[in-house]
Structures are given as structure tokens and as C-alpha cells.
């Protein structure tokens, strides 16, 4: 499985927009969905790609933050005109985002990075930990053939079955479950304290699904140790796995080399690759965890 760097993903193709917020809605504890009008980006962005988001006024914090596409927003004619992103409040910028409301402005640039592969599969198994569900709503919608993203000239990918395994600390942090279940996604939940779903790790939910679905295709996003564990499960079952890395980024354009990850080549040797340009989606089998 390879994810070649498509010319459309080059950073110099990204658009920079001053955008106006439409909504800033709380989904769960410390978790919000941000919606803004950005038609130029919305027409081109693909599931798995991301945006860099920065406060429009001031220089503190100075750096932008990467936020994955949650979904596009359509106008009355069905054309994409807006973007939804979901964020967890963990620092100064996300804390500032949580205080914004409709009419406030942000500076964003994108779409950036390589998204998920797109091809017909029998079972799309999405595995999320923490805030890792955010890249998967658009992906699920695409595989269920309920929306096109970007040009998708050959038509959207297809999946006969789509499952989300979603793990969080407790029930208060589970965000957007209804968004997935309303699409027809089979949602399975785990929490550390057992306050919702299975008590334990999200990987506990993954193992039986891999045993019953040897033809599954797995996508995974969340804490690195969780992604490594899922990659190891998939390797044991000979199931392909893509991971969307949550590596901190400073520019999103491949200039600063602050977001590198170790990727193996065909000989087994590894070298650094930029998550913002060559990723954020990688073949899990190539990552030198």
C-alpha cells in the first residue's frame, strides 16, 4: 500500500483565507466544533487533509495549529462553501478558539497534506482514540457514497460496511457520536472508567473485528502508543492499516521540519519524512515506531 504525494497536495497549492466563524458549538467536555465560511478550500479538501488555523488578530500565540477536516458544509444548491473542524481545548490557542463566536475571524490555509486512500473496500474499520475521530466523519460519508469531496472525478470510494471503534477517558469526552451513527456507521465505544461502552482499551474492540473481517481496511488516529498497538494488531492479521499522525506542526508547509516522523523504505532502513507534506496519513507498516 502506497500513498504517493499528489501534486494537488503540494503546499504551494494551498489557499490562504481570512474566514468568518459561523458556529462554535460544544460537542463534549473541552471539545468544540468550529464552522467557518471558506468556499475555496471547501471545494478542494479531501478526507484526511488538514488546515492550519491561526487567530486573525494579534501574535500570541504566534504559531498556527493543524486541525483535520471534520466535514464540509454545503449550500442550498449542494455546493461546498464551508468547513467544520473539531478541536480539544489543551493550550493557549485552542483556549482562545473556545472563546470565539459567530462573526469572529480566523486566518486559515489549506488544504494541506495527503489524505486517505480512496478505493472500494468491503469493510472500513475506523479506530479513534481521544480526539482522533475528527478525520473520520468525512471519510465515512465518502465511503458510504453520501458526499463527494474535492474533484473525485472517478466517483467516491465505496464500502459495504463502516465501523468506528472510539475510545476516550470517560463518557464526558465522547464527541460527535450521533454524527457517525446518523450516517449509518456502526459505532462501538470504550472508556477507561467504563462510564460508556466497554471498560478498557479501544484495541479490545478492534481485535474481534479483525478476526471476523479479514478483508477489513483499517484507518487509525489518536495517541501514538494506541496507533502503534493497532498497527501491530493489523500486522498480525495481515490487514492493511493507514494511520493519521497527530504530530505537532509549526508551519504546515514543509519548511520548518518540526513534524518529522521515521518512515521505512523497501530495504527496511528508515529516514525522516515531514508529516505535514508526505503525511499526515501513512501506511502504518512503514512507520518506525
FILUMRO-671800 format. One record per residue (C-alpha): residue in one letter; x, y, z. Coordinates in nm, 3 decimals, padded with zeros to 5 digits, m for minus. Layout:
<nodes>
{residuo:A xx:X yy:Y zz:Z};
...
</nodes>
This chain:
<nodes>
{residuo:X xx:00.000 yy:00.000 zz:00.000};
{residuo:X xx:00.148 yy:00.333 zz:m00.103};
{residuo:X xx:00.026 yy:00.686 zz:m00.064};
{residuo:X xx:00.212 yy:00.888 zz:m00.329};
{residuo:X xx:00.246 yy:01.261 zz:m00.283};
{residuo:X xx:m00.002 yy:01.403 zz:m00.531};
{residuo:X xx:00.074 yy:01.737 zz:m00.692};
{residuo:X xx:m00.258 yy:01.869 zz:m00.563};
{residuo:X xx:m00.127 yy:01.822 zz:m00.208};
{residuo:X xx:00.181 yy:02.043 zz:m00.255};
{residuo:X xx:00.184 yy:02.325 zz:m00.004};
{residuo:X xx:00.214 yy:02.591 zz:m00.274};
{residuo:X xx:m00.134 yy:02.491 zz:m00.392};
{residuo:X xx:m00.284 yy:02.586 zz:m00.056};
{residuo:X xx:m00.518 yy:02.882 zz:m00.032};
{residuo:X xx:m00.488 yy:03.139 zz:00.246};
{residuo:X xx:m00.821 yy:03.281 zz:00.361};
{residuo:X xx:m00.942 yy:03.522 zz:00.626};
{residuo:X xx:m01.256 yy:03.339 zz:00.736};
{residuo:X xx:m01.560 yy:03.436 zz:00.939};
{residuo:X xx:m01.693 yy:03.199 zz:01.203};
{residuo:X xx:m02.048 yy:03.074 zz:01.163};
{residuo:X xx:m02.068 yy:02.844 zz:01.467};
{residuo:X xx:m01.857 yy:02.736 zz:01.763};
{residuo:X xx:m02.054 yy:02.455 zz:01.925};
{residuo:X xx:m01.961 yy:02.244 zz:02.227};
{residuo:X xx:m01.973 yy:01.870 zz:02.147};
{residuo:X xx:m01.830 yy:01.723 zz:02.467};
{residuo:X xx:m01.611 yy:01.818 zz:02.760};
{residuo:X xx:m01.349 yy:02.068 zz:02.633};
{residuo:X xx:m01.441 yy:01.970 zz:02.275};
{residuo:X xx:m01.590 yy:02.207 zz:02.019};
{residuo:X xx:m01.696 yy:02.206 zz:01.653};
{residuo:X xx:m01.589 yy:02.518 zz:01.467};
{residuo:X xx:m01.766 yy:02.611 zz:01.141};
{residuo:X xx:m01.649 yy:02.882 zz:00.905};
{residuo:X xx:m01.717 yy:03.002 zz:00.553};
{residuo:X xx:m01.427 yy:02.906 zz:00.321};
{residuo:X xx:m01.559 yy:02.808 zz:m00.025};
{residuo:X xx:m01.222 yy:02.799 zz:m00.199};
{residuo:X xx:m01.085 yy:02.543 zz:00.046};
{residuo:X xx:m01.414 yy:02.355 zz:00.087};
{residuo:X xx:m01.432 yy:02.281 zz:m00.286};
{residuo:X xx:m01.089 yy:02.113 zz:m00.286};
{residuo:X xx:m01.031 yy:01.948 zz:00.052};
{residuo:X xx:m01.030 yy:01.568 zz:00.082};
{residuo:X xx:m01.088 yy:01.339 zz:00.381};
{residuo:X xx:m00.765 yy:01.311 zz:00.580};
{residuo:X xx:m00.630 yy:01.651 zz:00.476};
{residuo:X xx:m00.600 yy:01.935 zz:00.725};
{residuo:X xx:m00.588 yy:02.312 zz:00.767};
{residuo:X xx:m00.360 yy:02.540 zz:00.961};
{residuo:X xx:m00.566 yy:02.769 zz:01.185};
{residuo:X xx:m00.444 yy:03.092 zz:01.343};
{residuo:X xx:m00.607 yy:03.379 zz:01.528};
{residuo:X xx:m00.666 yy:03.666 zz:01.286};
{residuo:X xx:m00.566 yy:03.937 zz:01.535};
{residuo:X xx:m00.252 yy:03.959 zz:01.748};
{residuo:X xx:00.060 yy:03.746 zz:01.766};
{residuo:X xx:00.007 yy:03.547 zz:02.086};
{residuo:X xx:00.016 yy:03.262 zz:02.023};
{residuo:X xx:00.233 yy:03.320 zz:01.719};
{residuo:X xx:00.205 yy:02.980 zz:01.553};
{residuo:X xx:m00.099 yy:02.825 zz:01.389};
{residuo:X xx:m00.232 yy:02.480 zz:01.477};
{residuo:X xx:m00.321 yy:02.193 zz:01.242};
{residuo:X xx:m00.685 yy:02.083 zz:01.251};
{residuo:X xx:m00.818 yy:01.796 zz:01.043};
{residuo:X xx:m01.119 yy:01.827 zz:00.815};
{residuo:X xx:m01.423 yy:01.708 zz:01.008};
{residuo:X xx:m01.664 yy:01.777 zz:00.723};
{residuo:X xx:m01.760 yy:02.024 zz:00.455};
{residuo:X xx:m02.073 yy:02.242 zz:00.470};
{residuo:X xx:m02.299 yy:02.261 zz:00.165};
{residuo:X xx:m02.517 yy:02.549 zz:00.047};
{residuo:X xx:m02.877 yy:02.518 zz:m00.074};
{residuo:X xx:m02.756 yy:02.404 zz:m00.415};
{residuo:X xx:m02.537 yy:02.128 zz:m00.266};
{residuo:X xx:m02.209 yy:02.308 zz:m00.330};
{residuo:X xx:m01.936 yy:02.304 zz:m00.060};
{residuo:X xx:m01.895 yy:02.650 zz:00.091};
{residuo:X xx:m01.780 yy:02.591 zz:00.447};
{residuo:X xx:m01.559 yy:02.380 zz:00.670};
{residuo:X xx:m01.615 yy:02.207 zz:01.003};
{residuo:X xx:m01.320 yy:02.127 zz:01.228};
{residuo:X xx:m01.330 yy:01.980 zz:01.579};
{residuo:X xx:m01.077 yy:02.067 zz:01.847};
{residuo:X xx:m00.997 yy:01.981 zz:02.207};
{residuo:X xx:m00.901 yy:02.267 zz:02.440};
{residuo:X xx:m00.547 yy:02.185 zz:02.556};
{residuo:X xx:m00.347 yy:02.509 zz:02.531};
{residuo:X xx:m00.344 yy:02.880 zz:02.461};
{residuo:X xx:m00.467 yy:02.878 zz:02.101};
{residuo:X xx:m00.744 yy:02.623 zz:02.148};
{residuo:X xx:m00.844 yy:02.805 zz:02.466};
{residuo:X xx:m00.873 yy:03.125 zz:02.263};
{residuo:X xx:m01.074 yy:02.943 zz:01.996};
{residuo:X xx:m01.324 yy:02.831 zz:02.259};
{residuo:X xx:m01.395 yy:03.197 zz:02.343};
{residuo:X xx:m01.476 yy:03.294 zz:01.984};
{residuo:X xx:m01.825 yy:03.322 zz:01.841};
{residuo:X xx:m02.013 yy:03.389 zz:01.517};
{residuo:X xx:m01.869 yy:03.683 zz:01.327};
{residuo:X xx:m01.518 yy:03.647 zz:01.469};
{residuo:X xx:m01.234 yy:03.593 zz:01.225};
{residuo:X xx:m00.952 yy:03.342 zz:01.175};
{residuo:X xx:m00.669 yy:03.303 zz:00.929};
{residuo:X xx:m00.655 yy:02.957 zz:00.773};
{residuo:X xx:m00.451 yy:02.797 zz:00.497};
{residuo:X xx:m00.509 yy:02.469 zz:00.320};
{residuo:X xx:m00.598 yy:02.212 zz:00.214};
{residuo:X xx:m00.269 yy:02.056 zz:00.324};
{residuo:X xx:m00.115 yy:01.710 zz:00.328};
{residuo:X xx:m00.211 yy:01.377 zz:00.181};
{residuo:X xx:m00.548 yy:01.227 zz:00.271};
{residuo:X xx:m00.668 yy:00.869 zz:00.299};
{residuo:X xx:m00.652 yy:00.630 zz:00.006};
{residuo:X xx:m00.974 yy:00.600 zz:m00.191};
{residuo:X xx:m01.078 yy:00.267 zz:m00.338};
{residuo:X xx:m01.368 yy:00.025 zz:m00.300};
{residuo:X xx:m01.336 yy:m00.197 zz:00.007};
{residuo:X xx:m01.565 yy:m00.437 zz:00.191};
{residuo:X xx:m01.523 yy:m00.316 zz:00.549};
{residuo:X xx:m01.384 yy:00.022 zz:00.654};
{residuo:X xx:m01.278 yy:m00.005 zz:01.019};
{residuo:X xx:m01.200 yy:00.332 zz:01.176};
{residuo:X xx:m01.016 yy:00.332 zz:01.510};
{residuo:X xx:m01.002 yy:00.653 zz:01.714};
{residuo:X xx:m00.860 yy:00.747 zz:02.050};
{residuo:X xx:m00.901 yy:01.079 zz:02.229};
{residuo:X xx:m00.973 yy:01.343 zz:01.965};
{residuo:X xx:m00.875 yy:01.101 zz:01.687};
{residuo:X xx:m01.228 yy:01.062 zz:01.549};
{residuo:X xx:m01.208 yy:01.403 zz:01.382};
{residuo:X xx:m01.062 yy:01.293 zz:01.043};
{residuo:X xx:m01.317 yy:01.014 zz:01.005};
{residuo:X xx:m01.659 yy:01.173 zz:00.957};
{residuo:X xx:m01.588 yy:01.295 zz:00.603};
{residuo:X xx:m01.415 yy:00.965 zz:00.527};
{residuo:X xx:m01.717 yy:00.766 zz:00.641};
{residuo:X xx:m01.955 yy:00.989 zz:00.446};
{residuo:X xx:m01.742 yy:00.944 zz:00.135};
{residuo:X xx:m01.721 yy:00.564 zz:00.166};
{residuo:X xx:m02.096 yy:00.543 zz:00.222};
{residuo:X xx:m02.136 yy:00.746 zz:m00.101};
{residuo:X xx:m02.325 yy:01.026 zz:00.069};
{residuo:X xx:m02.097 yy:01.311 zz:m00.040};
{residuo:X xx:m01.818 yy:01.387 zz:m00.288};
{residuo:X xx:m01.506 yy:01.569 zz:m00.177};
{residuo:X xx:m01.261 yy:01.758 zz:m00.395};
{residuo:X xx:m01.282 yy:01.669 zz:m00.762};
{residuo:X xx:m01.328 yy:01.289 zz:m00.714};
{residuo:X xx:m01.369 yy:01.265 zz:m01.089};
{residuo:X xx:m01.384 yy:00.885 zz:m01.077};
{residuo:X xx:m01.661 yy:00.885 zz:m00.819};
{residuo:X xx:m01.641 yy:00.835 zz:m00.443};
{residuo:X xx:m01.494 yy:00.522 zz:m00.285};
{residuo:X xx:m01.732 yy:00.256 zz:m00.160};
{residuo:X xx:m01.754 yy:00.032 zz:00.147};
{residuo:X xx:m02.011 yy:m00.234 zz:00.220};
{residuo:X xx:m01.969 yy:m00.179 zz:00.594};
{residuo:X xx:m01.826 yy:00.105 zz:00.804};
{residuo:X xx:m01.739 yy:00.067 zz:01.173};
{residuo:X xx:m01.600 yy:00.320 zz:01.421};
{residuo:X xx:m01.421 yy:00.198 zz:01.733};
{residuo:X xx:m01.384 yy:00.503 zz:01.956};
{residuo:X xx:m01.201 yy:00.518 zz:02.288};
{residuo:X xx:m01.193 yy:00.803 zz:02.540};
{residuo:X xx:m01.109 yy:00.865 zz:02.906};
{residuo:X xx:m01.474 yy:00.871 zz:03.007};
{residuo:X xx:m01.820 yy:00.937 zz:02.865};
{residuo:X xx:m01.785 yy:01.315 zz:02.903};
{residuo:X xx:m01.514 yy:01.323 zz:02.633};
{residuo:X xx:m01.701 yy:01.126 zz:02.366};
{residuo:X xx:m01.772 yy:01.377 zz:02.090};
{residuo:X xx:m01.981 yy:01.355 zz:01.775};
{residuo:X xx:m02.109 yy:01.000 zz:01.814};
{residuo:X xx:m02.451 yy:01.097 zz:01.674};
{residuo:X xx:m02.282 yy:01.244 zz:01.364};
{residuo:X xx:m02.144 yy:00.898 zz:01.284};
{residuo:X xx:m02.446 yy:00.688 zz:01.386};
{residuo:X xx:m02.680 yy:00.911 zz:01.184};
{residuo:X xx:m02.474 yy:00.821 zz:00.875};
{residuo:X xx:m02.528 yy:00.451 zz:00.938};
{residuo:X xx:m02.185 yy:00.386 zz:01.088};
{residuo:X xx:m02.165 yy:00.102 zz:01.341};
{residuo:X xx:m02.022 yy:00.287 zz:01.646};
{residuo:X xx:m01.850 yy:00.090 zz:01.923};
{residuo:X xx:m01.726 yy:00.276 zz:02.228};
{residuo:X xx:m01.473 yy:00.212 zz:02.504};
{residuo:X xx:m01.387 yy:00.425 zz:02.805};
{residuo:X xx:m01.108 yy:00.392 zz:03.059};
{residuo:X xx:m01.351 yy:00.401 zz:03.352};
{residuo:X xx:m01.641 yy:00.210 zz:03.196};
{residuo:X xx:m01.876 yy:00.510 zz:03.207};
{residuo:X xx:m01.979 yy:00.433 zz:02.847};
{residuo:X xx:m01.944 yy:00.118 zz:02.639};
{residuo:X xx:m01.662 yy:m00.129 zz:02.701};
{residuo:X xx:m01.442 yy:m00.068 zz:03.002};
{residuo:X xx:m01.087 yy:m00.085 zz:02.878};
{residuo:X xx:m00.883 yy:00.000 zz:02.571};
{residuo:X xx:m01.016 yy:00.066 zz:02.225};
{residuo:X xx:m00.783 yy:m00.206 zz:02.097};
{residuo:X xx:m01.000 yy:m00.455 zz:02.288};
{residuo:X xx:m01.281 yy:m00.369 zz:02.045};
{residuo:X xx:m01.057 yy:m00.396 zz:01.740};
{residuo:X xx:m00.927 yy:m00.750 zz:01.789};
{residuo:X xx:m01.256 yy:m00.940 zz:01.743};
{residuo:X xx:m01.345 yy:m00.727 zz:01.441};
{residuo:X xx:m01.015 yy:m00.815 zz:01.274};
{residuo:X xx:m01.081 yy:m01.182 zz:01.344};
{residuo:X xx:m01.426 yy:m01.172 zz:01.184};
{residuo:X xx:m01.331 yy:m00.934 zz:00.899};
{residuo:X xx:m01.004 yy:m01.045 zz:00.738};
{residuo:X xx:m01.094 yy:m00.826 zz:00.439};
{residuo:X xx:m01.115 yy:m00.507 zz:00.650};
{residuo:X xx:m00.923 yy:m00.191 zz:00.576};
{residuo:X xx:m00.822 yy:m00.007 zz:00.895};
{residuo:X xx:m00.768 yy:00.365 zz:00.944};
{residuo:X xx:m00.646 yy:00.490 zz:01.279};
{residuo:X xx:m00.589 yy:00.822 zz:01.457};
{residuo:X xx:m00.511 yy:00.905 zz:01.818};
{residuo:X xx:m00.229 yy:00.877 zz:02.072};
{residuo:X xx:00.089 yy:00.730 zz:01.924};
{residuo:X xx:00.100 yy:00.428 zz:02.154};
{residuo:X xx:m00.256 yy:00.341 zz:02.059};
{residuo:X xx:m00.181 yy:00.373 zz:01.688};
{residuo:X xx:00.126 yy:00.153 zz:01.727};
{residuo:X xx:m00.081 yy:m00.111 zz:01.905};
{residuo:X xx:m00.346 yy:m00.104 zz:01.630};
{residuo:X xx:m00.072 yy:m00.126 zz:01.364};
{residuo:X xx:00.067 yy:m00.434 zz:01.538};
{residuo:X xx:m00.279 yy:m00.593 zz:01.555};
{residuo:X xx:m00.328 yy:m00.531 zz:01.184};
{residuo:X xx:00.014 yy:m00.673 zz:01.101};
{residuo:X xx:m00.069 yy:m00.996 zz:01.290};
{residuo:X xx:m00.392 yy:m01.031 zz:01.093};
{residuo:X xx:m00.236 yy:m00.921 zz:00.760};
{residuo:X xx:m00.489 yy:m00.638 zz:00.737};
{residuo:X xx:m00.384 yy:m00.307 zz:00.572};
{residuo:X xx:m00.373 yy:m00.010 zz:00.806};
{residuo:X xx:m00.337 yy:00.362 zz:00.750};
{residuo:X xx:m00.259 yy:00.597 zz:01.037};
{residuo:X xx:m00.322 yy:00.971 zz:01.053};
{residuo:X xx:m00.046 yy:01.113 zz:01.271};
{residuo:X xx:m00.114 yy:01.390 zz:01.523};
{residuo:X xx:00.242 yy:01.521 zz:01.512};
{residuo:X xx:00.273 yy:01.883 zz:01.633};
{residuo:X xx:00.337 yy:02.122 zz:01.345};
{residuo:X xx:00.467 yy:02.477 zz:01.325};
{residuo:X xx:00.413 yy:02.579 zz:00.961};
{residuo:X xx:00.216 yy:02.303 zz:00.787};
{residuo:X xx:00.407 yy:02.377 zz:00.466};
{residuo:X xx:00.713 yy:02.155 zz:00.499};
{residuo:X xx:00.951 yy:02.443 zz:00.564};
{residuo:X xx:01.044 yy:02.404 zz:00.931};
{residuo:X xx:01.093 yy:02.023 zz:00.953};
{residuo:X xx:00.949 yy:02.025 zz:01.307};
{residuo:X xx:00.695 yy:01.749 zz:01.237};
{residuo:X xx:00.916 yy:01.472 zz:01.101};
{residuo:X xx:00.845 yy:01.103 zz:01.154};
{residuo:X xx:01.059 yy:00.798 zz:01.080};
{residuo:X xx:00.949 yy:00.604 zz:00.771};
{residuo:X xx:01.098 yy:00.276 zz:00.647};
{residuo:X xx:01.191 yy:00.221 zz:00.283};
{residuo:X xx:01.180 yy:m00.108 zz:00.091};
{residuo:X xx:01.514 yy:m00.219 zz:00.236};
{residuo:X xx:01.396 yy:m00.174 zz:00.594};
{residuo:X xx:01.610 yy:00.134 zz:00.655};
{residuo:X xx:01.435 yy:00.445 zz:00.779};
{residuo:X xx:01.460 yy:00.816 zz:00.710};
{residuo:X xx:01.271 yy:01.122 zz:00.827};
{residuo:X xx:00.961 yy:01.238 zz:00.640};
{residuo:X xx:00.755 yy:01.551 zz:00.704};
{residuo:X xx:00.413 yy:01.471 zz:00.845};
{residuo:X xx:00.263 yy:01.791 zz:00.704};
{residuo:X xx:00.369 yy:01.721 zz:00.344};
{residuo:X xx:00.424 yy:01.347 zz:00.298};
{residuo:X xx:00.151 yy:01.277 zz:00.556};
{residuo:X xx:m00.038 yy:01.311 zz:00.779};
{residuo:X xx:m00.170 yy:00.976 zz:00.652};
{residuo:X xx:00.089 yy:00.700 zz:00.623};
{residuo:X xx:00.093 yy:00.326 zz:00.568};
{residuo:X xx:00.130 yy:00.200 zz:00.926};
{residuo:X xx:00.364 yy:m00.079 zz:00.814};
{residuo:X xx:00.622 yy:00.179 zz:00.703};
{residuo:X xx:00.644 yy:00.373 zz:01.029};
{residuo:X xx:00.946 yy:00.305 zz:01.251};
{residuo:X xx:00.758 yy:00.333 zz:01.579};
</nodes>
